[in-house]
Amino acid sequence: MSITQQHVLDVHRARRHGEPAPPAPGAHDWQVMRELRDRHQLRAALAGRPAHGRVRRALSRLLAPRPRSAR
């Protein structure tokens, strides 16, 4: 049975029991990948390894001195 056939069967069962339909296969793949990346970055920070990528850019924006506007 393919994953698509299993999903159709699960949707059919859910409708017969009056339950909400399950999400389509692959609907939350990107969210899972983001959560895994965030967990990896958190564990790295707790272990004392330096931040990189988006975390480092965000920190540099927060900590960098801002130029004063001329008035």
Sequence and secondary structure as in RCSB ss.txt:
>XXXX:A:sequence
MSITQQHVLDVHRARRHGEPAPPAPGAHDWQVMRELRDRHQLRAALAGRPAHGRVRRALSRLLAPRPRSAR
>XXXX:A:secstr
  HHHHHHHHHHHHHHTT      TTTTHHHHHHHHHHHHHHHHHHTT    THHHHHHHHHHS       
